[in-house]
Amino acid sequence: MTPRVAAVHDLSCFGRCSLTIVMPVLSAMGVQCCPLPTALLSTHTGGFQGNTFLDLTDQMGPVAAHWKMEGVAFDAIYTGFMGSWEQMALTAQLIRDFSRPGCRIIVDPVMGDHGKPYRTYTPEMCRAMAELAALADVITPNATEAALLLGEEYKNLRLDREADCRRWCEALSLEGRRSVALTGVSLGEDALGAVCFDRDTGRTEFAAAPLVPGQFHGTGDLFAGVLSGALVRGRSLTEAARLAAEFTSRCARRTWEAGAPRREGVDFEPLLWQLGQRMEAGPCRT
Ligand code: PXL
């Protein structure tokens, strides 16, 4: 059976991120994506001014109730950017309602980047995100989000030394209860990736790929989307993170080479076939 994932993210119509990345990525990986859109925006909120924002909070409960009535079941629930703390409470309820053995809860605790929360995220929302992330089997924070989850100063989270990366990653695991892929880890001048704590094995491993100059919007969504697809297709956390780091790096490279504007996001569509090919090839080797 084709694995099925409920994806709780916003739909930003221009500037690749959230559902405009998650849906094509999961489809290409042979995974059915059932979107539960939290909001409809004209663009994402980074690098554009005056975006529209239609809050879809009122739809979340009824959509979930209808799915429940129809007996829909999921192999994973994968959540990302949230528009309000109410949405996080509703998403937590969705997780409780649809949990069953084998349903993996993947929370990308999207809150900010480069040391700062996104402009729509209040401290109250950041606290609600930490509560949502406490329900997760796997979380995929960047350094900014890790600092917010841990209540640490961002400047204390140096992710360029192996021992520090391991320490922060393991601190995020809630004493080994959840797996962690902490992104934006750079151990060496030309590599970027994630440090992964796998709660099933108790091991902490690194997944890196070539570092690309330039930074593009939506790379976190691309990484977490590929990781989620690979996990539900049976890959281990480290295998999934290696595939995600490699694919994100390749897409960032072609975007950088094309000189595309940062706010339009990573030019991933022409490379989607590679994800399908990797999934057909069976479990990837580490
Ligand atoms: O990529 C994260 C993200 C998702 N959705 C919206 C955003 C952002 C980051 O700015 O604004 C609407």
Residues whose N, C-alpha, C, O or C-beta is under 5 A from the ligand:
A	BS01	PXL	D10 S12 C17 S18 T43 H44 T45 G46 F81 Y118 G218 D221
